């Protein structure tokens, strides 16, 4: 696997779908608080909010796939590792630090206090400067860990079995947390926020690694078996929808009827939904790209290129949008939340696109790979 890695445009569309789901989660969160559970529309908002939870695991999947696809064939030496970490610092750590500071100041109404520096440093190091920034904290953990995973992939046995190794470790951590960690007091708060720890998504990441390792072989196998390819796609879509609807049903039963599912059932269902979502949307991206000049493909392609900026900027749009009171009128209530979603997406997209297109320093905010004027590189 030492040949040059080719660009995979499906990944960019998958990014677009994931960021659309991220915005959906954040734009509908207040609606679930404002709306009475007895409302006939409450189920719709539960669906919109909960079905979109595949977003973060999808981004984890993308990172696992792209990093492995681009690095597994390279020599693992000091030079490679140095280049890897240098790219992560410019592409992720620097933008994360800048936006963490901006959101910290936004929460403080741009009036820092005497102890603000200490507070900011603590929040920066734990992904807590603003609600959505925990994701960057998780991704940076994967960046730190990834060279160790590459070293493990030198073993042929690990390369073949990495997918289930990650799943076992993820669920091993789940049981350890449930039986032991949650009962501990005096431990750092970050250890009790399982969603902020890489191990909580490790199965998704390693499944993506396995697919990336065998990607060319998988493509060749399906190319020779079109019937098997179609059947596999249908099964992936069916599993995605079935697990997604069941996951939403479990959440609805808990939110409306206080009939909360057993923790293990909920965890297994969400895990299957996360994996199925990433694979099904990957396949859907391939289907959309069969007409690459179609409007949908071009729009999703640009959203994918701007997704990192949309991720960083859209919570600020929501912050100011929510200064407007929520209408009590039934129809205006729904119009308010439709506009909230559209404003968060379109304003953040427009700001990101304009900065990337017109300013050389855009890389400081959005990373060196976010350059829509050129064909995006497969390199991460």
N, C-alpha and C positions, 0 to 999 in steps of 0.2 A: 504493500500500500504506500509506496513512495512516490507514485505519480502525482502530478499537480491536481489539486482538487478543483472540480468544476463548480460553477455558480449554480445554485439550486433555487430558482425563483419561487417555488412553492413555499419556501421558508418565509419569504417576505409577505406573502398573502396570509400565512398563518399568523405572523406578527400582527397584521391588520385586524384579523378576526379576534385575536386575543385582546388587543387594546380597545376594540369596540365593546367587548365584554367587560373590561375593567371600568370603562366609563359608565356602562349600564349599571354595574354594581353600586358605584358611588352616587349616581344620579337618582337611583330609586331607593336608596337607604332611608332617606327622610320620609318618603311616601309611606313606607311600612310603619313608621312611627305615627304619622299624622292620620292615617286612615284607620277607621274602626274595623276590627276583624269581622264584624257582621256585614260589612259592605259587600255587595255582589262583585265589586272590582278587586277585593283584597287578594283573591286567588291569582288574578292576573299579575299583580305587582309581586307577589311571592314568586311566581314563575319567572318573571323578568329578572328579578334579583338573584334567585337561587340557581337558575339554570346557567347563569353567567359565571358561576364560581369556578368553572374550568379555566378561567383566564390566567391566574397565577401559575397553576401547574402547566398550562400550555407554554408560558414563557420559560419555565424551568425545563420543559421538554426541548424547546428551541435551543436553549443554551447547551444542554447536554448533547444534542445532536450536532450542532454546528462546531462546538469546541472539539468534539471527538473526531468528526469528519475531517477537520482541518489539521489536527495535530497528531492523530494516532499513527500516521505514516512517517512522521518526522523523527530524526534522531533526538533522543532525550539527553541533552547535554546542557552545560551551563549557559551556552549561547541561546539555545532554544528557550530555556526557562526564563532567561533575562528578557528576551524579546516578548515572551508571553506576558510577564508581569508588567513590563513597560506599557504594552498596549492596554492592559486592564486599567492601569492607573490613569492614562489619558482618556480612555473610552468610557470608563465607569466611575472610578473613585473620585476623580476631579469633578465631574458634573454632579455626582451625589453630594459631595461636600458643599459645593456652591448652592445647590437647591436646598440642602438642609439648613444652611445659614439663612437663605431667603425666607423659608417657611418659619424658621425659628423667630426671625424678626417680625414676620407677619403676625404670628400668634402674640407677640409682645407689643403689637401695634407700633412697631419700629421705635420703641422706647425702652432699650435695654436697661436692666438694673445692675447693681454692683456685682451680683453673683451670676450674671448672665453667661459669662465665659465658661464658668464651671458647669453650669446647666447644659449649655450647648455642647460642650465636649462630651458629656455623659450621653446626651441624646444622639450625637453623631456616631458614637462608638456602638450604639445599640439599635440604630435605625428608628429612633423615636422622635425625631424633630418634627415630623408630621405623620398622619396616619398611614399614608400610602408608601412611605419611605422604608418600611420594614422589608419590602421586597428587595431593595438594593442591599440591605444588610444580609439577606439570604444569599443573593447572587455573589456578593463579595466572599462569603464563606466558601462557595463552590470554586471561585477563582483561586483561593488559597489552597484548597484541597486538590484541585485538578491535576497538577504535576504528580502528586502521589498516586492518583488514579491511573495516570498514563504509565507510571512505573509498574503498577500492578498488571496493566494490560500487556506487558511483555510476556506474561504467562499465557500460553495458548488455552489453558483450562479456564482462566479468568475471562479471557476474551469470549469464550463460548458460553459462559455461565453468568456473566456480569449482571444480566437482567434480573435473575431470581436472587442473586446475592444481595442486590440493592433492596429488593422487596422484603427479603427476610430481615435485613438490618433495620429497615424502616418500621416494620411491624414489631420487631424485637424492642425497638425504642418505645413504640406505642405502649406495649405491655409494661415495660420498665417504668415509664412515666405514670401510667395508671396505678400501678401497684406500689410504687415507692416514691418517685420524685414529687408528685403532687402533695404528698403528706409531709414534706420537709419544710421547715421554717428557717428563716435566716439565710437561705440561699439567695444568690443574685436573682433579681426579678426576671432577667432575660431567660433563665433556665425554666421558668414557669410559663413563658410565652412560646409554646411549642411551634406556633406558626412562624416564628422568627428564627427557627433553627433549621439548618440544611437537612438534617436527618429526617425531618417530617415530610420531605418530598423526595427522599433518596431513591425510592423505587421508580418514580417517574423519570428521574435523571438517568438512572442506569438502563432503563428500558430504551430511552433515547440513545444512549451510548451504544447499546447492542445493535439497534437499527442502523446507526451511522457506520459501525464497523462492517456490517454486512450489506450495506445499502446497494452497492453496485451488483452484488450477487443476487439480492432480492429483485432488483429491476430486471436482470437477465432472466431469472426464473419466471417472473410474471410475463415478460415479453414473449417467451416461448409457450405460454399457457394463458391465452386471453380469457378463456372461460373461467379458469381458476382466479384470474385477476378480478373479473367482474363479480364472481361469487364472494370473494374475500372483501371487496368493497361494500357489497350489500350487507354482509355480516357485520362489518365494522360500523356502518351507519345504523343498523338495527340495534347493536349493542349500545352505541352512543345514545340513541333516543330512548331505549328502554331503561337504561341505568339512569339517565338524566331525569326522565319523568318520575321514576321511582324515588330518586333523591329529592326532587321537589315535593313529591307526595309526603315523604317522611317529614320534611321541614314544615309543610302546611299543617299536617296533623299535630305537630308540636306547637306551632305558633297559634293556631286557631282553637284546637281542642285540648291543648296541654297534654297530649298523648305522645310523649317523647319516645322515640325508638331506642332500643338497647344500643349502648355506645358502640359495641362491636359491629352490629348490623349497619349502623350509620357510617362507621369508618370504612368498612369493606365496600359499601355501596359507593361512597364518595371516591374511593381509590379507583374502582372499576370505571366510574364515570370520568375521572380525570384522564386515565390512560386512553379510554375509548374516544374521548373528545379530541385529544391531540392527534391520534391516528386518523380518525374520521375527517377532521378538518384539514389535515395534511392531504388526504385523498381528495377532498372537496376542492382544495386549492389547485391540485393537478387538473381536475375537471374544468375549473374556471379558466385555467391557462391554455386550454385547447383553443381558445379564441383570445389570444393575448392582446389584440387591439380593441376588444370590446370595452365599453365604458366601465363595466363592473371590474374587469381585470385591471384597467388603468387606475381607477379610483382606489381600489384596494392596494395596488402596488405603491401608490403615493402615500397612502395612510401607513403602510408598512414601513416605508422609509422614514416617515415622520413619527413613528410610534414611540420612540424614546422621548422625544420632546413632548408629545401629547401626554404621555405618562407623567412627566414632571410638571407640566403647566396646568392641566385640567382641574386639579383641586383648587388652585387659586381662582379660576373662573367660577367654580361652584361656591367658593367662599364669598365672593362678591354678589353672585346671583342670588344667594339665599338671604341677602339683605332685604329683598322684596318679600312682603308677607304672602303666605300661601292663601289663595282664595278659598272661601268656604263653599262657594257654589260648586255643584257637582261637576259640570262640564269644564268650568274654568280651572278646577282643581287638576284635572287631567291635562289640560292645555299647559298649565304651569309646569308640570313634570316632563311633558314632551319637550317643551322649550328649554327646560333645564338640561336635558340630555343633549339636545342639539347645540345649545350654547357652549356647553363644556367641550363637546367634540369639535365643533367647527371653529370656535375661537382659538382653542389650543392648537388645532391643526393649522389654522391660518398663521398664528404667531410663529409656530415652529417652521413652517414652510418659508415664510418671509425671511426669517433670520438665517436659515440655512442657505437660501438662494442669494442673499445680498450682503452677507458679512463674513469676512474671512475668519473672524474669531468665533464663528458658530461652533467649532469643535470644542471650545472651552465649556459650552453649555450642553451640547448634545453628542460629544464624542467625535473622533476623527472619521468614523465610518458613515456618519449621517450627512451625505452629500448628494441631494437629489438631482444635481445638474449632470451627474455622471452615472453610468451603469454601476449599481452597487456591487462591491466585491464580495465573494463568498467568505473572505477572511474575516475573522472576528477578533 
